[in-house]
Amino acid sequence: MNSDGTSPVDEPAARTEGGIPVRGEVIADRFSSDEVFQRIVADADHEITSSVRELFFSGVAAGFAITITFLLYASMTTKTDSSIAAALLYPLGFIYIIIGGYQLYTENTLPPVALTLERLASIPALLRHWSIVLAGNFAGGAVGAVALAYGGVFSPEATAVAIDLAEKGVATPAWDLFFKGAFAGLIVAGVVWINFASQDTISRLIVVYLAFLAIPLGDLFHVVVSFTEALYLMMVGDLGFVVGMWGFVIPVLLGNTIGGVLLVTVVNYYQTSERRLEVERFEHVRRLSIREWLLGNLAGRSYVPVVDTVEDIVRDPDDYRILVPIANPRTESNLIKLASAIAETRGVGTVHAVNIVQAPERMTTGSQARRITHESEQLLEDLERHTDGYDVTFESSTIVSSRSFEEVFDRARRTRPDLVLLGWGPDRLWDSARAERPIDELTNTLPCDFLVVKDRGLDPTTILLPTAGGPDSDLSGEIAWALQESVDSEIELLHIVDGEDERKTGEQFLERWAEKHDIEEAIRTVDTSGDIERTIERKAEDSTMVILGATERGMLSRLVTDSLHLKIVDEVDASVLLAERPADRSLVQRLFGRGRRRK
């Protein structure tokens, strides 16, 4: 209340001579350029992490929808005798695509490029995304062209118009096609920007319609329409494939790409402020390095996760670190116990549990990220109690990402552990490897030792350790020694030879191998049957844990394919540990190696 008893709200607002209030705030009725950019990047985050199947078939649907544009444009021209009247229905296929959320190549010159400009995705990831979408668009356009050519859809008059449209494009000089394509690319990418700036569906429909109406009226070219026209002419006319692609489709493709990327994406990017991503959704996000940005997975990682709570770690050279990626902290506590038992035997041991959460589709708000992170931190706190009784340091962090399996390798490269201990089975991170790109692991050497665990209680009382030598078996021996020191495990070494005449050599090998790994007290068994698989299965009946060294195929290749170790995992009742040590293997060796151990 004022001194005269009146309320401040009763006072008339102070105004300028022009009647404008001098106090108060302006309530914006549209998004700022920074807010539009944030919405685009958030949407692109979902798109660029979609699987090949999702992208390709969404692209197929978009490519087939373009057939509607070609069909209506040719048919309406014959019915109205007016190209302007026919152009009125030209945008229908594009409306179908954009409102329906399908993947169109020219639409993808904006969102994924914006993500790449922010170094949240690599250039190879962008090119992969473009290639898949373009292949899908062309596949869908090809199906539509076949239907139009052989399905009796066109009348004879419409067929003549369709052929004339295609021949007109083929006859256009390449430079003209390029610049006409550039303007079309500008229009499509501009539509995407305005689409994210619009707050209601009606506005989007009007913008999409008017913008795509400009393509036929401006005598411009869109690459998917051009591809459909060219393919149609190849089937009903005499156009050659090379001439149609090189002289017609490729110039339009380059023009659409350059127009969308340079004239819209880059311009719109630089007209935003330096604070364009200073929001909760992108708080604490670590950008890709320049090398990662240029080379993608070949240099480390190709994508930045939605949430990453790890802090920069200053590595103690005397510290033995074990990284334990987990998908469900409620059910994977045995992994923490096993890691703690191994780490405490190394003097100064640290167990780092990282909860890798599959990102929900189109997660755009900071509140969603905070809620997921809060729940994860609570679950990780409960995990820490499982390190009680072990002389180790416990650390934890959370990653929310669409590429959960890839994050295992990225976290290992960033935190530089000595060992990654990873659970394998239903609801585990290995399951996501099939939906992601197994070639990633094959083309990148392992960043450290890996131990993949099939948990059937993880009782280390009696351990069976088959060995034929080699670095992976050496890692198996180190794990067995650690469990012997920590929980007093009983170890049985198993070496399988081909025949009784090799027994003595086998016994000498096991004696030297046991001495090398400081497990001389282990039971040493030489089997002369030569049947590796059945022998391991039979001996495992009396063991609670089996530790196997990797073959030359590489761990991921062995788990994805039906190999020896996978069969053993399925057959035995004991917990199984698969050990692999980094080795210099060529891509050919890792893809086509026969699994023989190095002697």
N, C-alpha and C positions, 0 to 999 in steps of 0.2 A: 504494500500500500504506500501511496505517496503521502506527504505531510498534510495535504488537504483532504485526505480520506478517499481519494479516487484511486482506482486500479490502473496500472500501467497499460492494460489492454484497452482501457477506455480512451486513451490518448490517441489522436489521429497520427498516423505515420508521417514522419517528416519526409517531404518530397522536394525535388528540384523544381525549377521553373517549368520544366517540361512535364511535370507530373510523375517523375520516376522516383520510387522510394530510395532514400539514401542509405537505409539499413536493410538487412535481410540477405538471403541467399538465393541464387538462381538455381532452380531445379531443372536439370537438363532433360529434354524430351527425346534425346537420341544418344547413342553411344559415342564416346570420344574415339579418336583414331587409336589411342593406346588400348582402349577396351575392346575395340574390334579386333585388333591384333592379338590380344590375349585369347579371345574366343577362337580365332583361327588356329593359333598354336595349340590350344587345348584339343581341338577337333583333329588336327593333324597328328597329334600324339597317338590318338587311337588308330588313325588310318595307316600310319607308317609302320605300326607294330602288328597289323592284321596279318593273318596267315596267307600263304600263297593261294590256297583254295578260296578263302573269302574274297580276296582281291580279284582273282581271275574270274570267278563266276559273277561277281558284281559287275565286272567289266564286260562280260558276255551279255548280261542283261541290258547294259547301257548301249552296247554296240548294236544289239538287235532292235532296241528302241529307236535308234537313228534311222532304221529302215522305215519307220512310220513317217519321218520327215521326207525321205526320198519318195515314198509311195504317194503321200498326199500332194507334194509339190508337183509331181508329174501328172497325177490324176486330175487335180484341180485345174491345171493349165489347159487340159483338153476340154473340160466342162465349162470353163468361163472365158476361154480365149484371152485370158489376161494374166500375165505373170504377176502383176501386183495383187490381184485377187487370190491367186494361188499361194502367194507368199504369206497370206494371212494365217494359214494353217501350218506353215513351216516350223514355227517354234514348238509345236505340240510334243514332238519327240524329246526335245530338250527339257520341257516342263516336266514330262514324265520322269526323266532322269534325275533332275535336281531336286524336285519335291519328293521323289521316291528314295533319294539317298544313294543312288547307284554311282559307280566309279567311272567317270569320263576322263580321258587323258587330259584334255585341255583344261578341265576343272582342277586337275592336280598340278597345274603350273603355279598355283598359289599356296595352299596350306602346307604341303611337304617342303616347298622351297623356303617358306617362312621359318619352319622348324630348323631347316639346314642353315639358314642365315644366322640363327641364334646359337649355332653349334650345339643343338640338342639332338641332332641326327647327323650322320656322316653323309658325304657325297655318294659313296657306294650304296648306302641304304636308300638314298633318294633315287639313284639310277635303277636299283632293283625294283623299287615301287613303281616307277614310271614304266619299266619294261613289262612287268606283270599286267598292269592296267591296260597298256597299249595292246598287248597280245590278246587280252580278253575282249577289248573293243573290236579289234580286227576279226576275232573269231565270231563274235556276235554279228558283226556287219556281214561277214561271209555267209553265215547261215541265212540272214535276211536276203542277201543278193541271190542266193540259190533259190529261195522261195519265190522271189519276184521273177526270176528268169524262167523257172520250170513249173511254177505252181499255178499258172493261169490267172494270177492276181491282176495283172495289167490288161486293159483292153488293147486292141491293136493300135488305137490312137495314142493311148498312154504309153505304150511300148515305144512308139516313134519319138515321143517327147522325152522319155527317159534316156533313150539312146542319144538324142540331140544334146541333152544336158551333160551327159558324160563326155561326148565328143568335144563339146565346147571347152570343158575343163582340160582335156588332154591337149587341145590345140593352143591353149594359153601358154605364152613363154614362161620359162622357169622363174625368171626374176619377178615377173608380174604375179605369179602364183605365190612366191615367197612373201612379197609385200602385202598382197591381199590376205594371205594367211596370217601375217603379223597383226593386221588390224582385227581379224577375227579372234586371234588369241587374246588381244587386248580386251575385246568385248567380253569374252567368256571369263577371263580372270577378273575383270571388273565386276561382272555379275556375281561372282563368288564373294568378293569383298563386300558388295552392297547387300548380298544375301545374309552375311553375318552381321551387318549393321542394322538390318531390318528387325523389327520387334513383333511383326505379325505376318501371318501367311498371305493375306491379301496383298500386302506390299511386295512380298517376294514374287507372287504370281505376276503382278503387273510389271515389275522390273525384268523378270526373266522373259516374259512375252515380248516386251518392247525391245529389249537388247538383242534377242535372237532374231527378231523380225528384221533387224538391221543387216543381218548377214545376206539374205537373198536380195533385199532392196539395194544394198551397197555392192552387189556382185562380188561378195567375198567367198572364201573357201574354208571349210572346216575339215580336218584331216579324216575323221571317221566317215563323214558323209562322202568325201572324195574317194576314200578307199572302197566304200560300198558301190559308188557309181562306177569306179574303174573295174571292179570285179564283175559287176553286172555286164559291162560292155565286153569284157573278155569272154563271157559265156554266150552272149547273144550276138556279138559282133566279131571283129577280127583284131582286136587290140591284143598285143603281146604283153606278157606279164612284166618283163623287164622294162619295156617302154612305159607301161602304165604306172609302175611303182617309181622308177627313177625319174621319169619326165613329168609326173603328175602328183603322186602321193607324197614322195619325199620332200619336194620343195614346200608343199603345204604344211607338212609335219614340222619342218624347220621353222617356217614362218610362225605357226601357231605357238611353238615353244618359245622362240625369241620374243614374240609379242607378249606372251603371258608372263615370262620371267622378267625381262628387262623393263618393259614399258609399264607394268602394273606392280608386280611383286617388289622389285627393287625400289621403285619410286614410292610406293606406299610404305615400304619398310623404313625408308629414310625420312619420311614425313612424320613418323612417330617420334616420341621423345625418348631420351636415354633411360627413362624410368618405365618403359613400356611393360617390362616383366617384373617390376618390383611389387609383386602381390604375393599372398600366402601360397598360392599354387606353385610358385617357382622359387619360394624362399629356400635358401641353402642349396640350390641346385648347382652342381659342379659341371661346367661345360666340358665338352670334348676338347682334348688338346688339338693343336693344329695337325699333328701327325695322325691322330685318330680321325679327325674330321676329313682328312684327305684319303686315308687308306682304310678306314673302318675297322673291321675285325682283324685285318692283317696287322694292324698296329695296336690292337687292344680291344676296344669296344666301338660299336657303331651307333649306340643309342643311349640316352640319359634316362634313368628311371624316374618315375613320378615322385617318389619319396626315397631319400637315402640319408639315414641318420648317422652314418659312420663319421667320425672325426678323423682328422689327419693323425696317423699313428707314427710316433717316433720309435723306430725299431731298436730294441736292446739287442746287441749282437750275441749276448749270452742267453737270450730268451728263446725257448722252444715254443713256437706258436702253432696251435691247431685251430683251423677254421671249421666250424660245424654249421653248414647251411641247413635250415630246417623249414618245412612247409607248414607243420602243425606242432607247435610247442607242447600241446596237451598230450600227444602220443609219442613223442620222440625223445623223451627224457633219457632213455637208455643210451642214446648216442652221446649225450653229455657225460654220463658216467664212464663210458668207454674212453672218450677223449681225455677225461681227467685221469684215468688210470694210466694211460700212455704218457701224458704230459708230465706227471709228477716224477717220473723216473729220469727226467732230463735235467735235473737240478732246478732251473728256473722255468717253470711251465705256465703257459697261458692258454686258456680255452676261450675262443671268441665265437659265440653263437649269433648267427645272423638269421632273422626270420624273414624269408623272402615271400612276400604276399603277391598273389596274382592281382594286377590292377583291374578294378571294375571297368566295364566299357564306358568310355566317354566320361571319365571322372574329371570334373573341371573345377570343383570348389575346394577351397582350403579347408572347410569344415569336414569334408569327407576324409581328406588326408590326415587331419588331426585326430579324427575318431579312430581310424585304422591304426595310426601310430600309437595312440594311447592304449588301445586294446592289446597291441603287440607288446608294448613295454611291460604291461601287467603280466602277460603270459611269460615273458622272458625273465621277469623277477622271480616268478615261481620256479623257473628252471634252475636258478642259481643255487637253490638249496640242495640240488642233487650233486653239487661239487663238495658238500660238507664231508669231511673225512679225507679229502685229498689236498695235498699241499700245492694248489694251483691258484692262479689269478683268473677270475671270470670276467669277461667283457661281453657286451651284447649290442646289437644294432638292428635296424629294420630297413628293408628295401621294399617299396611298392613298385612293381614293374609289370609290363605286359610280356616281358621276355625273362621269365624266372630262371630258366636253365642257363641262359647266357650270363646272367648276373653272378652265377657261381664263379665263373672264370674271371669276370671283371673284378669281383671282390678279392679273389686270390691274387690277382696282379697288383691291386692297390695296397693290400695289407701285407703282402709278402710272407705268408705263413710257411712253416716247414711241411705241414700236412693238411690236406683237406679231407675231412671225414664226412661222408655223404650217405644218407639213408637211401635205400632203393626198395620200391614196392608200391602198393596202392597209395594214392594221394601223396606220393613223394615227388621230389623235383625231377627225377629221371623221367617220369611220365610225360612231362611237358616237352622233353627233347624231341619227341616224334612230331609235335606240332610246330616246333621251331626248325632250325636248320642244322642237322647233324654234321654237315660239311664244315661248320664253324670249328668244331673240336678237331676235325681231321686236318685242317689247314693251319692250325695254331698249336704249337707244342705246349704240353701241359706246363703251367706256371710253377708247379711244385709237386711233391708226392701226393697221390690220391689214394684214398681207401674207401671203397664203396661197400656198404654194409647191408646185408639181408638179415633183418632182425627177427630172430626166433627166440627171444629171451636174452640174447647176448650174454650167455653164461660162459665165462672163460676158464672153467674148471679144468677141462681136458681139451687140448688143442691139437688138431691134425694139421700138419704143414707139409704138403707135397712139394718137392723141389727138384728142379733139374738145372739149377744155377741161373745166373743172369741177374741184371739189376733189379727186376721186379721181384724175384725171389729174395734178393738181399733185403728189400723193403719188408717182405713178409717175415723174414727172420728178425729184423729189428722190432717189428710189432710184437712178435711172439716173445722176444726177450723182455720187452717192456712189461708185458702182462705177467710174465713169470716173476719179474722183480716186484711188481705192484701188488698182485693178488695171488701169487704163488701158484700159477697155472702149471699143469702137467703137460709137457709137449711131446708129441710123437712126430718124428721126421719120417717122411715116406719118399723113397726114390724107386722108380719103376724102370726096369731094364727088360731087354728082349732076350730072355733065355738064361739058363742056369750058368752058362759060361761067362756071363757078365756080372755075376753076383759079387765076386771079389772086388772088381773095379767099382761097383756101386757102393760097397761098404767103405772102401777107401775114400770115395767122394763124400759120403755123408759124414765120415769122421773129420775130414778137413773142413767141410762146410759148417759143422756144428762148432768146431773150435774157432773158426773165423767169426762167428756170430755170438760167441760166448754162451752157448747153450749146450755144453758138453754133457750135462745130465739128462738131456732129452733121450727118449727111447728112439732107437734108429732101426728102421725097417726097410729092407730091400725086397721088392716084389719082382719076380722073374716072369710074370705072365705076359708083360708087354701091353696089357689092356688098361690104359690109363683111366678111362672113365669108370669102368666097373670096379676097378680096384679102389679108387677114391670113394665111390659110393659105399662099398662094403666096409672099408675101414672107418668111414664117417659114422657108422652105426654106433660105435663105441665112444664117440666124441661129442662134445657140446658145441664146438666151434671149429670151423675149417677156414684156413687162410690160404688163398691161392694167389700166385703171382700172375700178372697180366701176360697175354701173348702179344705177338707183334702186330696184331690187328688194331690195338688201341682199345681203351676201355669202352668208350661210347659205341664203337663199331661192334664190339663183342656183345654188348647188352642189347643193341637194337636188332642184331642178327641172331640166328639160332646156332650159337657156337657151343663149344665144349663146356665152358664154365656156366653158361646159362642153363644147360641141361642138368648139371650137377646141382645148381641152386634149386631147381625144381624137384629133384629127386631126394635129396638128403633132408633129414629133420633138424640138423644142427644149424646154428647161425653161420653165415658164410661171409667172409671178408675178401674182397677182390682188391689186390694191391697193384698199383702201377706207378712206376718212377719215370720222370721225364727222360726222354731219349731223343736223339737226333734221327728222325725218320722222315724220309721224303713223302710227298703226297701220294705217289704211286705205291710205296710200301704200305702206308697206312690204309689205303683204299683196297689194295689187292693182295696184301700179305697173307700167307697161309697159316699164320698163327704159331710158327715154330719158334721156340725159345732160342735165344743166343746162348751158345755153349761157353 
